[in-house]
Amino acid sequence: MTIGAMAQQSAVVKDSSKTEYILKGLRPVKIKQIGVYVAPETQISYLDGHVKPLFGGSAMILLNQKLGIGLSGYSTGRGFRSGDGVDFRYGGVKVEYTFRPSKRFHFSIPILLGMGSANDREYNDNRNSQPWGGPSRNGFGNRFFVAQGGINLEGNLFKYAKVFVGASYRFAGIDNRRSTSTLDYNQVSGLSVNLGLKFGLFDHSLQKKSK
């Protein structure tokens, strides 16, 4: 190898060592605390031109008191039947990040991705006069993909309980190819006001206690 070639190779190596990379220096976050909780929740939502309550909740695993991962589901409930509106239910995977959870009041950002279905009650009544709970109401109706994001204000009640209130927006993309009613995405997408509780163990330490 000539002296010129060696000098050129050395320059390439030197320049490469100065290159900055986006992922350089990133390390996996160490899990120091783990928790588990359930969160019953009520949403006041605008559906098909009506203000309607949805009932449901979440079951979550919590990492380092901040990152929650679990499942969540909601439904209009059979006890709130009226002559119009929709029967609506959805659920999916939920991820929630909490900022400064040790503070008395703090914020969290929940995101849900999943599937759902909805039935137009008036449409079903015209097609089939079966009683509540019959086949016409147990059908899947409009199936749709749902994505929901929001922000909550949380308060620490005591060691094993929290309360939260917030708002979220639900986007629903209906697959009309499998529809059994006349609903569209505008009738089941919309803003919700949320209120709920969290019960569980939030801060179990995985660190070995020194003797």
Secondary structure, DSSP 8 states (H G I E B T S, - for coil): --HHHHHHHHHHHHHHHT---TTTT-------EEEEEEEEEEEEEEETTEEEEEEEEEEEEEETTTEEEEEEEEE--GGG--SSSEEEEEEEEEEEEEESTTSSEEEEEEEEEEEEEEEEHHHHHHH----TTSHHHHS--EEEEEEEEEEEEEEEEETTEEEEEEEEEEEEEE-GGG-SS---HHHH-EEEEEEEEEEEEEEEE-S----
